[in-house]
Each structure stands twice: as structure tokens, then as C-alpha cells.
Amino acid sequence: MKLSENPFCILGVSIRDSKQVIDEKADDRCFDEPEREEIFEKAKGILLNPQQRLQAELGWFPDVQPQEEQW
């Protein structure tokens, strides 16, 4: 998985963010970019599923705060 395809990068959240923060960030992204809603919802689903989240965490770097990307 490319770093830019990691759910943490897609939503702009860190591994320490709570479920509430992940939900809010996904909602904000969907509102700002409705044409990419499916991508944001999929990323949120991965991060809220413990088994899938583990794989995403292994592909992410601890303490890295993703920068806002312009899609």
C-alpha cells in the first residue's frame, strides 16, 4: 500500500485520534469533497474495524501527523 493510500493519510488523522475524531474528519472530508465520499467512508470503515486498522497502523509511521493534501 502506498503511503498516500493509507486511511490515516486519506483522512488526515493520527493513530492516537479517537473514534469521534475519525468520524468528524471523515464527515468534514465528505462535505468538502463529495465526489470522493466513497473513498473517505472506506477509509473510516477501515480505521474503525480493529482487524483492518492494525494493517493500516503497520503501514503508517508512529507520531507522524499527515499533512493536508490537495487532491
PDB file of N, CA, C and O in Angstrom:
ATOM      1  N   MET A   1       0.847  -1.174   0.000  1.00  0.00           N
ATOM      2  CA  MET A   1       0.000   0.000   0.000  1.00  0.00           C
ATOM      3  C   MET A   1       0.895   1.242   0.000  1.00  0.00           C
ATOM      4  O   MET A   1       1.818   1.354   0.808  1.00  0.00           O
ATOM      5  N   LYS A   2       0.617   2.149  -0.895  1.00  0.00           N
ATOM      6  CA  LYS A   2       1.336   3.411  -0.931  1.00  0.00           C
ATOM      7  C   LYS A   2       0.958   4.228   0.294  1.00  0.00           C
ATOM      8  O   LYS A   2      -0.153   4.119   0.814  1.00  0.00           O
ATOM      9  N   LEU A   3       1.880   5.031   0.735  1.00  0.00           N
ATOM     10  CA  LEU A   3       1.624   5.871   1.893  1.00  0.00           C
ATOM     11  C   LEU A   3       0.406   6.759   1.673  1.00  0.00           C
ATOM     12  O   LEU A   3      -0.385   6.969   2.592  1.00  0.00           O
ATOM     13  N   SER A   4       0.253   7.276   0.469  1.00  0.00           N
ATOM     14  CA  SER A   4      -0.873   8.163   0.169  1.00  0.00           C
ATOM     15  C   SER A   4      -2.217   7.429   0.143  1.00  0.00           C
ATOM     16  O   SER A   4      -3.272   8.064   0.169  1.00  0.00           O
ATOM     17  N   GLU A   5      -2.180   6.088   0.091  1.00  0.00           N
ATOM     18  CA  GLU A   5      -3.406   5.292   0.094  1.00  0.00           C
ATOM     19  C   GLU A   5      -3.775   4.815   1.501  1.00  0.00           C
ATOM     20  O   GLU A   5      -4.808   4.173   1.689  1.00  0.00           O
ATOM     21  N   ASN A   6      -2.939   5.126   2.476  1.00  0.00           N
ATOM     22  CA  ASN A   6      -3.196   4.706   3.842  1.00  0.00           C
ATOM     23  C   ASN A   6      -4.377   5.502   4.397  1.00  0.00           C
ATOM     24  O   ASN A   6      -4.431   6.717   4.211  1.00  0.00           O
ATOM     25  N   PRO A   7      -5.329   4.842   5.078  1.00  0.00           N
ATOM     26  CA  PRO A   7      -6.505   5.533   5.615  1.00  0.00           C
ATOM     27  C   PRO A   7      -6.167   6.700   6.540  1.00  0.00           C
ATOM     28  O   PRO A   7      -6.898   7.690   6.585  1.00  0.00           O
ATOM     29  N   PHE A   8      -5.061   6.589   7.277  1.00  0.00           N
ATOM     30  CA  PHE A   8      -4.663   7.697   8.146  1.00  0.00           C
ATOM     31  C   PHE A   8      -4.323   8.931   7.311  1.00  0.00           C
ATOM     32  O   PHE A   8      -4.664  10.055   7.679  1.00  0.00           O
ATOM     33  N   CYS A   9      -3.658   8.709   6.202  1.00  0.00           N
ATOM     34  CA  CYS A   9      -3.299   9.808   5.298  1.00  0.00           C
ATOM     35  C   CYS A   9      -4.538  10.359   4.595  1.00  0.00           C
ATOM     36  O   CYS A   9      -4.701  11.574   4.478  1.00  0.00           O
ATOM     37  N   ILE A  10      -5.396   9.480   4.135  1.00  0.00           N
ATOM     38  CA  ILE A  10      -6.602   9.893   3.414  1.00  0.00           C
ATOM     39  C   ILE A  10      -7.477  10.816   4.266  1.00  0.00           C
ATOM     40  O   ILE A  10      -8.000  11.819   3.782  1.00  0.00           O
ATOM     41  N   LEU A  11      -7.624  10.455   5.542  1.00  0.00           N
ATOM     42  CA  LEU A  11      -8.486  11.255   6.421  1.00  0.00           C
ATOM     43  C   LEU A  11      -7.732  12.351   7.162  1.00  0.00           C
ATOM     44  O   LEU A  11      -8.351  13.255   7.723  1.00  0.00           O
ATOM     45  N   GLY A  12      -6.409  12.283   7.171  1.00  0.00           N
ATOM     46  CA  GLY A  12      -5.640  13.288   7.887  1.00  0.00           C
ATOM     47  C   GLY A  12      -5.734  13.137   9.386  1.00  0.00           C
ATOM     48  O   GLY A  12      -5.815  14.130  10.110  1.00  0.00           O
ATOM     49  N   VAL A  13      -5.724  11.895   9.865  1.00  0.00           N
ATOM     50  CA  VAL A  13      -5.784  11.618  11.300  1.00  0.00           C
ATOM     51  C   VAL A  13      -4.530  10.871  11.724  1.00  0.00           C
ATOM     52  O   VAL A  13      -3.788  10.357  10.887  1.00  0.00           O
ATOM     53  N   SER A  14      -4.301  10.815  13.033  1.00  0.00           N
ATOM     54  CA  SER A  14      -3.149  10.088  13.562  1.00  0.00           C
ATOM     55  C   SER A  14      -3.634   8.801  14.235  1.00  0.00           C
ATOM     56  O   SER A  14      -4.833   8.598  14.423  1.00  0.00           O
ATOM     57  N   ILE A  15      -2.690   7.949  14.588  1.00  0.00           N
ATOM     58  CA  ILE A  15      -3.063   6.682  15.221  1.00  0.00           C
ATOM     59  C   ILE A  15      -3.621   6.907  16.626  1.00  0.00           C
ATOM     60  O   ILE A  15      -4.228   6.003  17.201  1.00  0.00           O
ATOM     61  N   ARG A  16      -3.426   8.081  17.173  1.00  0.00           N
ATOM     62  CA  ARG A  16      -3.915   8.382  18.516  1.00  0.00           C
ATOM     63  C   ARG A  16      -5.296   9.033  18.532  1.00  0.00           C
ATOM     64  O   ARG A  16      -5.872   9.236  19.601  1.00  0.00           O
ATOM     65  N   ASP A  17      -5.823   9.358  17.374  1.00  0.00           N
ATOM     66  CA  ASP A  17      -7.137  10.005  17.320  1.00  0.00           C
ATOM     67  C   ASP A  17      -8.248   9.035  17.695  1.00  0.00           C
ATOM     68  O   ASP A  17      -8.189   7.846  17.381  1.00  0.00           O
ATOM     69  N   SER A  18      -9.246   9.555  18.363  1.00  0.00           N
ATOM     70  CA  SER A  18     -10.379   8.754  18.825  1.00  0.00           C
ATOM     71  C   SER A  18     -11.362   8.470  17.688  1.00  0.00           C
ATOM     72  O   SER A  18     -11.265   9.035  16.598  1.00  0.00           O
ATOM     73  N   LYS A  19     -12.304   7.582  17.975  1.00  0.00           N
ATOM     74  CA  LYS A  19     -13.366   7.265  17.016  1.00  0.00           C
ATOM     75  C   LYS A  19     -14.125   8.531  16.642  1.00  0.00           C
ATOM     76  O   LYS A  19     -14.466   8.741  15.478  1.00  0.00           O
ATOM     77  N   GLN A  20     -14.385   9.369  17.633  1.00  0.00           N
ATOM     78  CA  GLN A  20     -15.116  10.613  17.378  1.00  0.00           C
ATOM     79  C   GLN A  20     -14.355  11.517  16.418  1.00  0.00           C
ATOM     80  O   GLN A  20     -14.952  12.097  15.511  1.00  0.00           O
ATOM     81  N   VAL A  21     -13.058  11.642  16.605  1.00  0.00           N
ATOM     82  CA  VAL A  21     -12.244  12.488  15.725  1.00  0.00           C
ATOM     83  C   VAL A  21     -12.237  11.918  14.310  1.00  0.00           C
ATOM     84  O   VAL A  21     -12.349  12.660  13.335  1.00  0.00           O
ATOM     85  N   ILE A  22     -12.105  10.595  14.203  1.00  0.00           N
ATOM     86  CA  ILE A  22     -12.108   9.935  12.892  1.00  0.00           C
ATOM     87  C   ILE A  22     -13.439  10.175  12.189  1.00  0.00           C
ATOM     88  O   ILE A  22     -13.468  10.502  11.002  1.00  0.00           O
ATOM     89  N   ASP A  23     -14.545  10.014  12.923  1.00  0.00           N
ATOM     90  CA  ASP A  23     -15.877  10.265  12.359  1.00  0.00           C
ATOM     91  C   ASP A  23     -16.009  11.711  11.871  1.00  0.00           C
ATOM     92  O   ASP A  23     -16.472  11.962  10.758  1.00  0.00           O
ATOM     93  N   GLU A  24     -15.599  12.645  12.712  1.00  0.00           N
ATOM     94  CA  GLU A  24     -15.715  14.059  12.359  1.00  0.00           C
ATOM     95  C   GLU A  24     -14.864  14.406  11.140  1.00  0.00           C
ATOM     96  O   GLU A  24     -15.313  15.122  10.245  1.00  0.00           O
ATOM     97  N   LYS A  25     -13.648  13.900  11.112  1.00  0.00           N
ATOM     98  CA  LYS A  25     -12.758  14.209   9.992  1.00  0.00           C
ATOM     99  C   LYS A  25     -13.306  13.615   8.692  1.00  0.00           C
ATOM    100  O   LYS A  25     -13.256  14.259   7.644  1.00  0.00           O
ATOM    101  N   ALA A  26     -13.830  12.382   8.762  1.00  0.00           N
ATOM    102  CA  ALA A  26     -14.416  11.759   7.576  1.00  0.00           C
ATOM    103  C   ALA A  26     -15.620  12.570   7.095  1.00  0.00           C
ATOM    104  O   ALA A  26     -15.780  12.790   5.894  1.00  0.00           O
ATOM    105  N   ASP A  27     -16.459  13.010   8.020  1.00  0.00           N
ATOM    106  CA  ASP A  27     -17.621  13.820   7.652  1.00  0.00           C
ATOM    107  C   ASP A  27     -17.195  15.138   7.017  1.00  0.00           C
ATOM    108  O   ASP A  27     -17.774  15.575   6.022  1.00  0.00           O
ATOM    109  N   ASP A  28     -16.176  15.767   7.604  1.00  0.00           N
ATOM    110  CA  ASP A  28     -15.672  17.026   7.038  1.00  0.00           C
ATOM    111  C   ASP A  28     -15.146  16.818   5.621  1.00  0.00           C
ATOM    112  O   ASP A  28     -15.419  17.616   4.724  1.00  0.00           O
ATOM    113  N   ARG A  29     -14.396  15.747   5.432  1.00  0.00           N
ATOM    114  CA  ARG A  29     -13.839  15.462   4.105  1.00  0.00           C
ATOM    115  C   ARG A  29     -14.952  15.202   3.094  1.00  0.00           C
ATOM    116  O   ARG A  29     -14.889  15.674   1.959  1.00  0.00           O
ATOM    117  N   CYS A  30     -15.969  14.450   3.509  1.00  0.00           N
ATOM    118  CA  CYS A  30     -17.098  14.156   2.616  1.00  0.00           C
ATOM    119  C   CYS A  30     -17.830  15.437   2.231  1.00  0.00           C
ATOM    120  O   CYS A  30     -18.258  15.597   1.087  1.00  0.00           O
ATOM    121  N   PHE A  31     -17.970  16.341   3.187  1.00  0.00           N
ATOM    122  CA  PHE A  31     -18.649  17.613   2.914  1.00  0.00           C
ATOM    123  C   PHE A  31     -17.830  18.464   1.949  1.00  0.00           C
ATOM    124  O   PHE A  31     -18.371  19.065   1.021  1.00  0.00           O
ATOM    125  N   ASP A  32     -16.509  18.508   2.183  1.00  0.00           N
ATOM    126  CA  ASP A  32     -15.629  19.334   1.347  1.00  0.00           C
ATOM    127  C   ASP A  32     -15.434  18.767  -0.056  1.00  0.00           C
ATOM    128  O   ASP A  32     -15.297  19.516  -1.023  1.00  0.00           O
ATOM    129  N   GLU A  33     -15.423  17.438  -0.158  1.00  0.00           N
ATOM    130  CA  GLU A  33     -15.165  16.786  -1.441  1.00  0.00           C
ATOM    131  C   GLU A  33     -16.180  15.655  -1.667  1.00  0.00           C
ATOM    132  O   GLU A  33     -15.818  14.481  -1.592  1.00  0.00           O
ATOM    133  N   PRO A  34     -17.433  15.995  -1.940  1.00  0.00           N
ATOM    134  CA  PRO A  34     -18.476  14.972  -2.060  1.00  0.00           C
ATOM    135  C   PRO A  34     -18.204  13.943  -3.160  1.00  0.00           C
ATOM    136  O   PRO A  34     -18.704  12.820  -3.091  1.00  0.00           O
ATOM    137  N   GLU A  35     -17.426  14.312  -4.161  1.00  0.00           N
ATOM    138  CA  GLU A  35     -17.119  13.363  -5.237  1.00  0.00           C
ATOM    139  C   GLU A  35     -16.196  12.242  -4.755  1.00  0.00           C
ATOM    140  O   GLU A  35     -16.065  11.223  -5.433  1.00  0.00           O
ATOM    141  N   ARG A  36     -15.561  12.413  -3.605  1.00  0.00           N
ATOM    142  CA  ARG A  36     -14.660  11.397  -3.052  1.00  0.00           C
ATOM    143  C   ARG A  36     -15.234  10.749  -1.788  1.00  0.00           C
ATOM    144  O   ARG A  36     -14.504  10.118  -1.023  1.00  0.00           O
ATOM    145  N   GLU A  37     -16.535  10.906  -1.576  1.00  0.00           N
ATOM    146  CA  GLU A  37     -17.176  10.400  -0.364  1.00  0.00           C
ATOM    147  C   GLU A  37     -16.922   8.909  -0.158  1.00  0.00           C
ATOM    148  O   GLU A  37     -16.666   8.478   0.967  1.00  0.00           O
ATOM    149  N   GLU A  38     -16.990   8.132  -1.210  1.00  0.00           N
ATOM    150  CA  GLU A  38     -16.793   6.689  -1.096  1.00  0.00           C
ATOM    151  C   GLU A  38     -15.394   6.363  -0.552  1.00  0.00           C
ATOM    152  O   GLU A  38     -15.243   5.452   0.262  1.00  0.00           O
ATOM    153  N   ILE A  39     -14.396   7.089  -0.992  1.00  0.00           N
ATOM    154  CA  ILE A  39     -13.022   6.873  -0.526  1.00  0.00           C
ATOM    155  C   ILE A  39     -12.909   7.200   0.964  1.00  0.00           C
ATOM    156  O   ILE A  39     -12.288   6.454   1.721  1.00  0.00           O
ATOM    157  N   PHE A  40     -13.508   8.308   1.377  1.00  0.00           N
ATOM    158  CA  PHE A  40     -13.433   8.711   2.779  1.00  0.00           C
ATOM    159  C   PHE A  40     -14.206   7.743   3.684  1.00  0.00           C
ATOM    160  O   PHE A  40     -13.751   7.420   4.781  1.00  0.00           O
ATOM    161  N   GLU A  41     -15.355   7.290   3.228  1.00  0.00           N
ATOM    162  CA  GLU A  41     -16.141   6.337   4.017  1.00  0.00           C
ATOM    163  C   GLU A  41     -15.412   4.993   4.146  1.00  0.00           C
ATOM    164  O   GLU A  41     -15.450   4.358   5.199  1.00  0.00           O
ATOM    165  N   LYS A  42     -14.759   4.575   3.078  1.00  0.00           N
ATOM    166  CA  LYS A  42     -13.992   3.324   3.134  1.00  0.00           C
ATOM    167  C   LYS A  42     -12.831   3.463   4.112  1.00  0.00           C
ATOM    168  O   LYS A  42     -12.580   2.551   4.900  1.00  0.00           O
ATOM    169  N   ALA A  43     -12.122   4.586   4.076  1.00  0.00           N
ATOM    170  CA  ALA A  43     -11.007   4.825   4.999  1.00  0.00           C
ATOM    171  C   ALA A  43     -11.506   4.821   6.443  1.00  0.00           C
ATOM    172  O   ALA A  43     -10.876   4.235   7.322  1.00  0.00           O
ATOM    173  N   LYS A  44     -12.634   5.474   6.677  1.00  0.00           N
ATOM    174  CA  LYS A  44     -13.207   5.491   8.027  1.00  0.00           C
ATOM    175  C   LYS A  44     -13.561   4.082   8.483  1.00  0.00           C
ATOM    176  O   LYS A  44     -13.287   3.710   9.624  1.00  0.00           O
ATOM    177  N   GLY A  45     -14.163   3.305   7.605  1.00  0.00           N
ATOM    178  CA  GLY A  45     -14.531   1.932   7.941  1.00  0.00           C
ATOM    179  C   GLY A  45     -13.326   1.085   8.310  1.00  0.00           C
ATOM    180  O   GLY A  45     -13.388   0.268   9.229  1.00  0.00           O
ATOM    181  N   ILE A  46     -12.239   1.281   7.595  1.00  0.00           N
ATOM    182  CA  ILE A  46     -11.011   0.538   7.901  1.00  0.00           C
ATOM    183  C   ILE A  46     -10.490   0.918   9.285  1.00  0.00           C
ATOM    184  O   ILE A  46     -10.110   0.049  10.070  1.00  0.00           O
ATOM    185  N   LEU A  47     -10.473   2.196   9.577  1.00  0.00           N
ATOM    186  CA  LEU A  47      -9.926   2.649  10.855  1.00  0.00           C
ATOM    187  C   LEU A  47     -10.814   2.304  12.043  1.00  0.00           C
ATOM    188  O   LEU A  47     -10.337   2.248  13.176  1.00  0.00           O
ATOM    189  N   LEU A  48     -12.082   2.075  11.800  1.00  0.00           N
ATOM    190  CA  LEU A  48     -12.987   1.724  12.901  1.00  0.00           C
ATOM    191  C   LEU A  48     -13.152   0.215  13.068  1.00  0.00           C
ATOM    192  O   LEU A  48     -13.839  -0.236  13.984  1.00  0.00           O
ATOM    193  N   ASN A  49     -12.526  -0.566  12.189  1.00  0.00           N
ATOM    194  CA  ASN A  49     -12.538  -2.025  12.289  1.00  0.00           C
ATOM    195  C   ASN A  49     -11.181  -2.453  12.855  1.00  0.00           C
ATOM    196  O   ASN A  49     -10.156  -2.274  12.196  1.00  0.00           O
ATOM    197  N   PRO A  50     -11.162  -3.016  14.066  1.00  0.00           N
ATOM    198  CA  PRO A  50      -9.882  -3.336  14.713  1.00  0.00           C
ATOM    199  C   PRO A  50      -8.927  -4.194  13.871  1.00  0.00           C
ATOM    200  O   PRO A  50      -7.721  -3.950  13.874  1.00  0.00           O
ATOM    201  N   GLN A  51      -9.436  -5.168  13.174  1.00  0.00           N
ATOM    202  CA  GLN A  51      -8.561  -6.036  12.380  1.00  0.00           C
ATOM    203  C   GLN A  51      -7.975  -5.293  11.181  1.00  0.00           C
ATOM    204  O   GLN A  51      -6.791  -5.438  10.877  1.00  0.00           O
ATOM    205  N   GLN A  52      -8.791  -4.512  10.510  1.00  0.00           N
ATOM    206  CA  GLN A  52      -8.306  -3.763   9.357  1.00  0.00           C
ATOM    207  C   GLN A  52      -7.421  -2.593   9.789  1.00  0.00           C
ATOM    208  O   GLN A  52      -6.469  -2.234   9.096  1.00  0.00           O
ATOM    209  N   ARG A  53      -7.742  -2.014  10.923  1.00  0.00           N
ATOM    210  CA  ARG A  53      -6.958  -0.888  11.424  1.00  0.00           C
ATOM    211  C   ARG A  53      -5.519  -1.303  11.714  1.00  0.00           C
ATOM    212  O   ARG A  53      -4.585  -0.541  11.462  1.00  0.00           O
ATOM    213  N   LEU A  54      -5.343  -2.505  12.241  1.00  0.00           N
ATOM    214  CA  LEU A  54      -3.999  -2.980  12.557  1.00  0.00           C
ATOM    215  C   LEU A  54      -3.111  -2.967  11.316  1.00  0.00           C
ATOM    216  O   LEU A  54      -1.959  -2.538  11.375  1.00  0.00           O
ATOM    217  N   GLN A  55      -3.642  -3.431  10.212  1.00  0.00           N
ATOM    218  CA  GLN A  55      -2.876  -3.430   8.968  1.00  0.00           C
ATOM    219  C   GLN A  55      -2.526  -1.993   8.549  1.00  0.00           C
ATOM    220  O   GLN A  55      -1.411  -1.731   8.099  1.00  0.00           O
ATOM    221  N   ALA A  56      -3.462  -1.086   8.696  1.00  0.00           N
ATOM    222  CA  ALA A  56      -3.212   0.317   8.346  1.00  0.00           C
ATOM    223  C   ALA A  56      -2.159   0.920   9.275  1.00  0.00           C
ATOM    224  O   ALA A  56      -1.312   1.696   8.833  1.00  0.00           O
ATOM    225  N   GLU A  57      -2.208   0.565  10.558  1.00  0.00           N
ATOM    226  CA  GLU A  57      -1.224   1.082  11.505  1.00  0.00           C
ATOM    227  C   GLU A  57       0.173   0.574  11.179  1.00  0.00           C
ATOM    228  O   GLU A  57       1.152   1.307  11.318  1.00  0.00           O
ATOM    229  N   LEU A  58       0.265  -0.666  10.749  1.00  0.00           N
ATOM    230  CA  LEU A  58       1.571  -1.227  10.401  1.00  0.00           C
ATOM    231  C   LEU A  58       2.176  -0.528   9.187  1.00  0.00           C
ATOM    232  O   LEU A  58       3.395  -0.514   9.020  1.00  0.00           O
ATOM    233  N   GLY A  59       1.336   0.044   8.350  1.00  0.00           N
ATOM    234  CA  GLY A  59       1.811   0.757   7.178  1.00  0.00           C
ATOM    235  C   GLY A  59       1.996   2.247   7.409  1.00  0.00           C
ATOM    236  O   GLY A  59       2.326   2.992   6.486  1.00  0.00           O
ATOM    237  N   TRP A  60       1.783   2.675   8.644  1.00  0.00           N
ATOM    238  CA  TRP A  60       1.895   4.091   8.977  1.00  0.00           C
ATOM    239  C   TRP A  60       3.069   4.268   9.917  1.00  0.00           C
ATOM    240  O   TRP A  60       3.553   3.293  10.493  1.00  0.00           O
ATOM    241  N   PHE A  61       3.528   5.479  10.080  1.00  0.00           N
ATOM    242  CA  PHE A  61       4.649   5.744  10.962  1.00  0.00           C
ATOM    243  C   PHE A  61       4.144   6.374  12.252  1.00  0.00           C
ATOM    244  O   PHE A  61       3.413   7.364  12.216  1.00  0.00           O
ATOM    245  N   PRO A  62       4.529   5.805  13.394  1.00  0.00           N
ATOM    246  CA  PRO A  62       4.085   6.379  14.670  1.00  0.00           C
ATOM    247  C   PRO A  62       4.520   7.835  14.787  1.00  0.00           C
ATOM    248  O   PRO A  62       5.599   8.217  14.335  1.00  0.00           O
ATOM    249  N   ASP A  63       3.677   8.618  15.389  1.00  0.00           N
ATOM    250  CA  ASP A  63       3.931  10.032  15.649  1.00  0.00           C
ATOM    251  C   ASP A  63       4.009  10.892  14.401  1.00  0.00           C
ATOM    252  O   ASP A  63       4.419  12.050  14.484  1.00  0.00           O
ATOM    253  N   VAL A  64       3.632  10.367  13.264  1.00  0.00           N
ATOM    254  CA  VAL A  64       3.610  11.159  12.038  1.00  0.00           C
ATOM    255  C   VAL A  64       2.240  11.790  11.918  1.00  0.00           C
ATOM    256  O   VAL A  64       1.223  11.098  11.948  1.00  0.00           O
ATOM    257  N   GLN A  65       2.216  13.064  11.786  1.00  0.00           N
ATOM    258  CA  GLN A  65       0.961  13.773  11.566  1.00  0.00           C
ATOM    259  C   GLN A  65       0.843  14.029  10.068  1.00  0.00           C
ATOM    260  O   GLN A  65       1.669  14.745   9.502  1.00  0.00           O
ATOM    261  N   PRO A  66      -0.162  13.459   9.421  1.00  0.00           N
ATOM    262  CA  PRO A  66      -0.287  13.671   7.983  1.00  0.00           C
ATOM    263  C   PRO A  66      -0.568  15.123   7.655  1.00  0.00           C
ATOM    264  O   PRO A  66      -1.315  15.801   8.361  1.00  0.00           O
ATOM    265  N   GLN A  67       0.026  15.583   6.596  1.00  0.00           N
ATOM    266  CA  GLN A  67      -0.226  16.935   6.142  1.00  0.00           C
ATOM    267  C   GLN A  67      -1.461  16.923   5.257  1.00  0.00           C
ATOM    268  O   GLN A  67      -1.769  15.929   4.600  1.00  0.00           O
ATOM    269  N   GLU A  68      -2.142  18.021   5.257  1.00  0.00           N
ATOM    270  CA  GLU A  68      -3.309  18.142   4.384  1.00  0.00           C
ATOM    271  C   GLU A  68      -2.840  18.095   2.946  1.00  0.00           C
ATOM    272  O   GLU A  68      -1.983  18.881   2.542  1.00  0.00           O
ATOM    273  N   GLU A  69      -3.393  17.187   2.178  1.00  0.00           N
ATOM    274  CA  GLU A  69      -3.050  17.094   0.772  1.00  0.00           C
ATOM    275  C   GLU A  69      -4.147  17.731  -0.068  1.00  0.00           C
ATOM    276  O   GLU A  69      -5.323  17.693   0.296  1.00  0.00           O
ATOM    277  N   GLN A  70      -3.771  18.289  -1.142  1.00  0.00           N
ATOM    278  CA  GLN A  70      -4.729  18.824  -2.094  1.00  0.00           C
ATOM    279  C   GLN A  70      -4.956  17.778  -3.159  1.00  0.00           C
ATOM    280  O   GLN A  70      -4.045  17.453  -3.920  1.00  0.00           O
ATOM    281  N   TRP A  71      -6.117  17.268  -3.218  1.00  0.00           N
ATOM    282  CA  TRP A  71      -6.433  16.199  -4.188  1.00  0.00           C
ATOM    283  C   TRP A  71      -6.799  16.823  -5.457  1.00  0.00           C
ATOM    284  O   TRP A  71      -7.105  16.124  -6.423  1.00  0.00           O
TER     285      TRP A  71
END
